[in-house]
Amino acid sequence: MDSTRRKIIVSWCLYDWANSAFATTIMAAVLPVFYSSVAAADLSKTTASSYWGYTNTIAMLIVAFTAPVLGALADHSGMKKKFLAAFAALGILSTAGLIGVSRGDWLLASSLYILGMVGFSGGNNFYDSLLPHVAGDQEIDRISSWGYATGYLGGGILLVFNLAMILKPQFFGLPNAEWGTRYSFLTVSIWWALFTIPLLKNVSEPPVVPIAGESANPLRASLQRLSLTFHNIRRHREAFKFLMAFWLYNDGIGTIISMAVIFGAEIRIAQEHLIGSILAVQVIGAPFSVLFGKIAGRIGAKNAILAGLMIYTGIAIGGYFIQTALHFWILAIFVGFVQGGTQALSRSLFGTLIPKSRSAEFYSFYDVSSKFAGIIGPAVFGIVGQMAGSSRLSIVSLIVFFVVGGLILLTVDINKGRQMVTRS
């Protein structure tokens, strides 16, 4: 691999390093605890958990209904990188705004988090769409896995720093843990902005492939492409079946990511254990993401994903029985084994089932699948929790997503899907 190509791949992976700080500190570890204990301190713990679930649902609804049109528009106009930069900027600024949230400001916290999630998820759509252009077919699993591993390292490193700010605020010249938490949100926005620069500088915008009869009007052309994608998805039947499977099993994965810590706060596990266990996921996730890429080379990406879903089913069952911090740590370790690898291989496997010239458009549907998962999973979690008076049954309800998603994935014929791409 020559130095120029290596630079492009490293720059692409660094965006995972950049925005994973949002995934760890904001989505998973710090903000959920802050939301429950400070922003929603005047609400009951179960209500706070439910409101957090609804907040995630609203954010995913916004992204789900805008991503396909924006993806088609990016393919038509050759603006994948510009859209990525715009969504990243939205996420960065919204995250910085969280420093102003104090006790009782749960509505402000929810609003800023929704904007941040739109920026994070929207940016990921265009980031993912660059993967088939950065990586060749023979290396796409490996590079996708390296991206996730890089993200785990980046998110984990900043989370260690944020944990120090919260546990030892006086060392940083801060009055207390609340201010340590609020300033940790600002560090995420700075980190995200800084490490986005290499991708914008070094990764080239993929060439535009025009479609015959396409309108010169960008918005009309994007709607034409969207209509054509709906029509052609029937020709890419295996990719469509994979999307259905991904939609279901990623529902469970995404809900565990976004709801695990606030569930831990609900059952009164100490903050240092909650954040520490998420850090453990980051540390374990980096090497295991790479390992999953190697396993996929031996048994195939599909079979590696299925193995991950079996472990996730066990995690959902174990979640019902959590009583102590040790239990939470054990399940976090198992999540670390499979989380990054399962998601990385899903991203790269889909990339081999779609035409490269329309990657942003097709990846918008891929990301819409994940966003609808983000809508349904947290909503079910919140509803079940409010009805049962506890979120333990909410954890168990995730089993259905892993099982049914896995069964649909079993029906996907990977070789047939890849042959269709070469003929299209």
C-alpha positions as CSV (number, residue, x, y, z in Angstrom):
1,M,0.0,0.0,0.0
2,D,1.5,3.3,-1.0
3,S,1.8,6.3,1.3
4,T,-0.9,8.3,-0.4
5,R,-3.5,5.5,-0.1
6,R,-2.5,4.9,3.5
7,K,-3.0,8.5,4.2
8,I,-6.5,8.4,2.7
9,I,-7.5,5.4,4.7
10,V,-6.1,6.7,8.0
11,S,-7.9,10.1,7.4
12,W,-11.2,8.2,6.8
13,C,-10.7,6.1,9.9
14,L,-10.0,9.3,12.0
15,Y,-13.5,10.5,11.5
16,D,-14.6,7.4,13.6
17,W,-12.0,8.5,16.1
18,A,-13.5,12.0,16.1
19,N,-17.2,11.4,16.4
20,S,-17.0,8.4,18.6
21,A,-16.4,10.8,21.5
22,F,-20.0,11.8,21.0
23,A,-21.1,8.1,21.0
24,T,-19.2,7.4,24.3
25,T,-19.4,10.5,26.4
26,I,-22.7,11.9,25.1
27,M,-24.8,8.9,24.0
28,A,-23.6,6.2,26.3
29,A,-21.7,7.1,29.4
30,V,-21.9,10.7,30.8
31,L,-24.9,12.5,29.5
32,P,-27.4,9.7,30.4
33,V,-26.3,9.9,34.0
34,F,-26.2,13.7,34.0
35,Y,-29.7,13.7,32.5
36,S,-31.1,11.4,35.2
37,S,-29.3,13.0,38.1
38,V,-29.2,16.7,37.2
39,A,-31.3,17.7,34.1
40,A,-34.2,15.5,35.1
41,A,-33.5,15.6,38.9
42,D,-37.1,16.7,39.6
43,L,-38.6,13.7,37.9
44,S,-38.7,10.1,39.1
45,K,-35.9,7.8,37.9
46,T,-38.2,5.7,35.8
47,T,-39.8,8.8,34.2
48,A,-36.3,10.1,33.5
49,S,-35.4,6.8,31.8
50,S,-38.5,6.9,29.7
51,Y,-38.0,10.6,28.7
52,W,-34.5,9.7,27.6
53,G,-35.9,6.9,25.4
54,Y,-38.4,9.3,23.8
55,T,-35.7,11.8,23.2
56,N,-33.7,9.2,21.3
57,T,-36.9,8.3,19.3
58,I,-37.5,11.9,18.2
59,A,-33.9,12.4,17.1
60,M,-34.0,9.2,15.0
61,L,-37.4,10.2,13.4
62,I,-35.9,13.4,12.1
63,V,-32.9,11.7,10.6
64,A,-34.9,8.8,9.2
65,F,-37.2,11.0,7.1
66,T,-34.5,13.3,5.8
67,A,-31.6,10.9,5.1
68,P,-32.8,9.3,1.9
69,V,-33.4,12.6,0.1
70,L,-30.1,14.1,1.3
71,G,-28.3,10.9,0.3
72,A,-29.7,11.1,-3.2
73,L,-29.0,14.8,-3.4
74,A,-25.3,14.2,-2.4
75,D,-24.9,11.5,-5.1
76,H,-26.4,13.8,-7.7
77,S,-24.4,16.9,-6.8
78,G,-21.2,15.3,-5.6
79,M,-21.4,16.8,-2.1
80,K,-20.9,13.9,0.2
81,K,-18.1,15.7,2.0
82,K,-20.0,19.0,2.2
83,F,-23.0,17.3,3.7
84,L,-20.8,15.4,6.2
85,A,-19.1,18.7,7.2
86,A,-22.5,20.4,7.7
87,F,-24.0,17.7,9.8
88,A,-20.8,17.4,11.8
89,A,-20.9,21.1,12.5
90,L,-24.5,20.8,13.8
91,G,-23.5,18.0,16.1
92,I,-20.4,19.8,17.3
93,L,-22.2,23.1,18.1
94,S,-25.1,21.3,19.8
95,T,-22.8,19.3,22.0
96,A,-20.9,22.4,23.0
97,G,-24.2,23.9,24.1
98,L,-24.8,21.2,26.6
99,I,-22.4,23.0,28.9
100,G,-25.3,25.4,29.7
101,V,-27.6,22.6,31.0
102,S,-28.2,22.7,34.8
103,R,-30.7,21.2,37.3
104,G,-34.2,20.8,36.0
105,D,-33.3,21.7,32.4
106,W,-34.3,18.3,31.0
107,L,-36.2,19.9,28.0
108,L,-33.1,21.9,27.0
109,A,-30.9,18.8,27.4
110,S,-33.3,16.8,25.3
111,S,-33.4,19.5,22.6
112,L,-29.7,19.9,22.4
113,Y,-29.2,16.1,22.4
114,I,-31.7,15.7,19.5
115,L,-29.8,18.3,17.4
116,G,-26.5,16.6,18.3
117,M,-27.9,13.2,17.4
118,V,-29.1,14.6,14.0
119,G,-25.6,15.9,13.4
120,F,-23.9,12.7,14.5
121,S,-26.2,10.3,12.6
122,G,-26.5,12.5,9.5
123,G,-22.7,12.8,9.3
124,N,-22.3,9.1,9.7
125,N,-24.5,8.5,6.6
126,F,-22.1,10.4,4.4
127,Y,-19.1,9.0,6.2
128,D,-20.3,5.4,5.6
129,S,-21.0,6.2,1.9
130,L,-17.3,7.0,1.4
131,L,-16.3,3.5,2.5
132,P,-16.8,1.7,-0.9
133,H,-14.7,4.5,-2.5
134,V,-11.9,4.3,0.0
135,A,-11.7,0.5,0.2
136,G,-11.6,-2.2,-2.4
137,D,-13.9,-5.2,-2.4
138,Q,-11.1,-7.4,-1.0
139,E,-10.3,-5.1,1.9
140,I,-13.6,-3.5,2.8
141,D,-14.3,-5.7,5.8
142,R,-10.8,-5.1,7.2
143,I,-10.9,-1.3,6.7
144,S,-14.4,-1.0,8.1
145,S,-13.3,-2.9,11.2
146,W,-10.2,-0.7,11.5
147,G,-12.5,2.3,11.4
148,Y,-14.6,1.0,14.3
149,A,-11.4,0.0,16.2
150,T,-10.0,3.5,15.8
151,G,-13.4,4.9,17.0
152,Y,-13.2,2.8,20.1
153,L,-9.7,4.0,20.9
154,G,-10.6,7.7,20.3
155,G,-13.8,7.6,22.2
156,G,-12.1,5.6,25.0
157,I,-9.2,8.0,25.4
158,L,-11.4,11.0,25.7
159,L,-13.7,9.2,28.1
160,V,-10.8,8.5,30.4
161,F,-10.0,12.2,30.4
162,N,-13.7,13.1,31.0
163,L,-13.9,10.5,33.8
164,A,-11.0,12.2,35.5
165,M,-12.7,15.6,35.1
166,I,-15.8,14.3,36.8
167,L,-14.1,12.3,39.6
168,K,-11.3,14.9,40.3
169,P,-12.8,18.2,39.3
170,Q,-10.5,20.3,41.6
171,F,-7.5,19.0,39.7
172,F,-8.8,20.8,36.6
173,G,-9.8,23.9,38.6
174,L,-13.5,23.1,38.6
175,P,-15.7,23.4,41.7
176,N,-17.5,20.1,41.6
177,A,-18.4,17.0,39.6
178,E,-21.4,18.7,37.9
179,W,-19.1,21.2,36.4
180,G,-16.6,18.5,35.5
181,T,-19.4,16.8,33.6
182,R,-20.5,20.0,31.8
183,Y,-17.0,20.8,30.7
184,S,-16.6,17.2,29.5
185,F,-19.3,18.0,26.9
186,L,-17.2,20.9,25.6
187,T,-14.2,18.6,25.2
188,V,-16.3,16.3,23.0
189,S,-17.1,19.1,20.6
190,I,-13.5,20.2,20.4
191,W,-12.3,16.6,19.8
192,W,-14.9,16.0,17.2
193,A,-14.0,19.2,15.3
194,L,-10.3,18.7,15.4
195,F,-10.2,15.1,14.1
196,T,-12.7,15.7,11.3
197,I,-10.2,17.9,9.5
198,P,-8.1,15.1,8.0
199,L,-11.0,13.5,6.2
200,L,-12.1,16.8,4.8
201,K,-8.6,17.6,3.7
202,N,-7.3,14.2,2.4
203,V,-10.3,12.1,1.2
204,S,-11.4,13.0,-2.3
205,E,-15.1,13.6,-3.2
206,P,-16.2,10.5,-5.3
207,P,-17.0,11.3,-8.9
208,V,-20.6,11.9,-9.9
209,V,-22.2,9.3,-12.1
210,P,-25.1,11.0,-13.9
211,I,-28.4,9.1,-14.6
212,A,-30.0,9.3,-18.1
213,G,-32.9,11.7,-18.1
214,E,-32.1,13.2,-14.8
215,S,-33.4,16.7,-14.0
216,A,-30.9,19.6,-13.8
217,N,-32.7,20.8,-10.7
218,P,-30.8,19.2,-7.7
219,L,-33.9,18.7,-5.5
220,R,-36.0,17.2,-8.3
221,A,-33.0,15.0,-9.4
222,S,-32.6,13.7,-5.9
223,L,-36.3,12.8,-5.8
224,Q,-35.9,11.0,-9.2
225,R,-32.9,9.1,-7.8
226,L,-34.9,8.2,-4.7
227,S,-37.8,6.9,-6.8
228,L,-35.4,4.9,-9.0
229,T,-33.8,3.4,-5.9
230,F,-37.1,2.2,-4.6
231,H,-37.7,0.7,-8.1
232,N,-34.2,-0.9,-8.3
233,I,-34.1,-2.2,-4.8
234,R,-36.1,-5.1,-6.1
235,R,-33.2,-5.9,-8.4
236,H,-30.9,-5.9,-5.3
237,R,-33.1,-8.3,-3.4
238,E,-30.3,-9.6,-1.1
239,A,-29.3,-6.1,-0.1
240,F,-33.0,-5.4,0.7
241,K,-33.3,-8.5,2.8
242,F,-30.1,-7.6,4.6
243,L,-31.6,-4.2,5.3
244,M,-34.6,-5.8,6.9
245,A,-32.4,-8.0,9.1
246,F,-30.1,-5.1,10.0
247,W,-33.2,-3.0,10.9
248,L,-34.3,-5.5,13.4
249,Y,-31.0,-6.7,15.0
250,N,-29.5,-3.2,15.1
251,D,-32.6,-2.1,17.0
252,G,-31.4,-4.2,19.9
253,I,-27.8,-3.1,19.6
254,G,-28.7,0.6,19.4
255,T,-31.1,0.4,22.3
256,I,-28.4,-1.2,24.5
257,I,-26.0,1.5,23.5
258,S,-28.3,4.4,24.3
259,M,-30.3,3.0,27.3
260,A,-27.8,0.8,29.2
261,V,-26.3,3.6,31.4
262,I,-29.6,5.3,32.3
263,F,-30.9,1.9,33.2
264,G,-27.9,1.4,35.5
265,A,-28.6,4.8,37.0
266,E,-32.3,3.7,37.5
267,I,-31.2,0.7,39.6
268,R,-28.8,2.9,41.5
269,I,-25.4,1.7,40.2
270,A,-22.8,4.3,41.1
271,Q,-21.7,6.7,38.4
272,E,-18.0,5.6,38.5
273,H,-19.1,2.0,37.7
274,L,-21.4,3.1,34.9
275,I,-18.8,5.2,33.2
276,G,-16.0,2.8,34.0
277,S,-17.9,-0.1,32.4
278,I,-18.5,1.9,29.2
279,L,-14.8,2.6,29.2
280,A,-14.2,-1.1,29.4
281,V,-16.4,-1.5,26.3
282,Q,-14.2,0.9,24.5
283,V,-10.9,-0.8,25.5
284,I,-12.2,-4.3,24.7
285,G,-14.1,-3.1,21.6
286,A,-10.9,-1.9,19.7
287,P,-9.1,-5.2,19.4
288,F,-12.2,-7.2,19.1
289,S,-13.4,-5.1,16.2
290,V,-10.2,-6.0,14.4
291,L,-10.5,-9.6,15.4
292,F,-14.0,-9.7,14.0
293,G,-12.6,-8.5,10.7
294,K,-10.2,-11.4,10.7
295,I,-12.8,-13.9,11.7
296,A,-15.0,-12.7,8.8
297,G,-12.0,-13.5,6.5
298,R,-12.3,-17.1,7.7
299,I,-16.0,-17.8,8.1
300,G,-17.6,-14.9,6.2
301,A,-19.0,-11.7,7.5
302,K,-22.6,-13.1,7.6
303,N,-21.6,-15.9,10.0
304,A,-19.5,-13.6,12.2
305,I,-22.5,-11.3,12.5
306,L,-24.8,-14.2,13.4
307,A,-22.3,-15.3,16.2
308,G,-22.4,-11.8,17.6
309,L,-26.2,-11.8,17.6
310,M,-26.2,-15.0,19.7
311,I,-24.1,-13.3,22.3
312,Y,-26.3,-10.2,22.3
313,T,-29.3,-12.5,23.0
314,G,-27.5,-13.8,26.1
315,I,-26.7,-10.2,27.1
316,A,-30.4,-9.2,26.9
317,I,-31.4,-12.1,29.1
318,G,-28.6,-11.4,31.6
319,G,-29.7,-7.7,31.8
320,Y,-32.9,-8.7,33.5
321,F,-31.0,-10.2,36.4
322,I,-28.5,-7.4,37.1
323,Q,-28.3,-6.6,40.8
324,T,-24.8,-5.3,41.4
325,A,-22.1,-3.2,39.8
326,L,-20.2,-6.4,39.1
327,H,-23.1,-7.8,37.1
328,F,-23.1,-4.6,35.0
329,W,-19.4,-4.8,34.4
330,I,-19.7,-8.5,33.3
331,L,-22.4,-7.6,30.7
332,A,-20.4,-4.6,29.6
333,I,-17.4,-6.8,28.9
334,F,-19.5,-9.1,26.7
335,V,-20.9,-6.1,24.9
336,G,-17.3,-5.1,24.2
337,F,-16.6,-8.5,22.6
338,V,-19.3,-8.1,19.9
339,Q,-20.5,-4.5,19.6
340,G,-17.9,-3.0,17.2
341,G,-17.3,-6.1,15.2
342,T,-21.0,-6.7,14.5
343,Q,-21.6,-3.1,13.4
344,A,-18.4,-2.9,11.4
345,L,-19.1,-6.1,9.5
346,S,-22.7,-5.0,8.9
347,R,-21.5,-1.8,7.3
348,S,-18.9,-3.5,5.1
349,L,-21.2,-6.4,4.1
350,F,-23.8,-4.0,2.9
351,G,-21.2,-2.1,0.9
352,T,-20.5,-5.3,-1.2
353,L,-24.2,-5.6,-2.0
354,I,-24.7,-2.2,-3.5
355,P,-23.5,-0.2,-6.6
356,K,-20.6,2.1,-5.7
357,S,-21.8,4.9,-8.0
358,R,-24.9,5.4,-5.8
359,S,-23.3,4.6,-2.4
360,A,-24.6,7.7,-0.6
361,E,-28.1,7.0,-1.8
362,F,-28.0,3.3,-0.8
363,Y,-26.2,4.0,2.5
364,S,-28.9,6.5,3.3
365,F,-31.3,3.5,3.3
366,Y,-28.9,1.6,5.4
367,D,-28.7,4.4,7.9
368,V,-32.5,4.9,7.7
369,S,-32.8,1.2,8.8
370,S,-30.6,2.0,11.8
371,K,-32.5,5.1,12.5
372,F,-35.9,3.4,12.5
373,A,-34.3,0.9,14.9
374,G,-33.3,3.9,17.0
375,I,-37.0,5.0,16.9
376,I,-38.6,1.7,17.8
377,G,-36.1,0.3,20.3
378,P,-35.9,3.2,22.8
379,A,-39.7,3.9,22.4
380,V,-40.4,0.2,23.3
381,F,-37.9,0.5,26.2
382,G,-39.7,3.6,27.5
383,I,-43.2,2.3,27.1
384,V,-42.5,-1.1,28.7
385,G,-40.6,0.6,31.5
386,Q,-43.5,2.9,32.3
387,M,-46.1,0.1,32.1
388,A,-44.0,-2.3,34.3
389,G,-42.7,0.4,36.7
390,S,-39.2,-0.9,36.0
391,S,-36.9,-1.1,33.0
392,R,-35.9,-4.8,33.6
393,L,-38.6,-6.1,31.3
394,S,-37.5,-3.5,28.8
395,I,-34.1,-5.2,28.5
396,V,-35.7,-8.6,28.0
397,S,-37.9,-7.2,25.2
398,L,-34.8,-6.7,23.1
399,I,-34.4,-10.4,22.5
400,V,-37.0,-10.5,19.8
401,F,-35.0,-8.0,17.7
402,F,-31.8,-10.2,17.8
403,V,-33.7,-13.4,17.1
404,V,-35.9,-12.3,14.3
405,G,-33.1,-10.2,12.7
406,G,-30.8,-13.2,12.8
407,L,-33.4,-15.4,11.2
408,I,-33.9,-13.0,8.3
409,L,-30.1,-12.7,7.9
410,L,-29.9,-16.4,7.5
411,T,-31.9,-16.1,4.3
412,V,-29.6,-13.5,2.7
413,D,-27.6,-15.1,-0.2
414,I,-24.4,-13.0,-0.2
415,N,-22.8,-14.4,-3.4
416,K,-26.0,-13.9,-5.3
417,G,-26.2,-10.3,-4.1
418,R,-22.6,-9.5,-5.1
419,Q,-23.2,-11.0,-8.6
420,M,-26.2,-8.7,-9.0
421,V,-23.9,-5.7,-8.3
422,T,-21.4,-6.7,-11.0
423,R,-24.2,-7.0,-13.5
424,S,-25.8,-3.6,-12.7
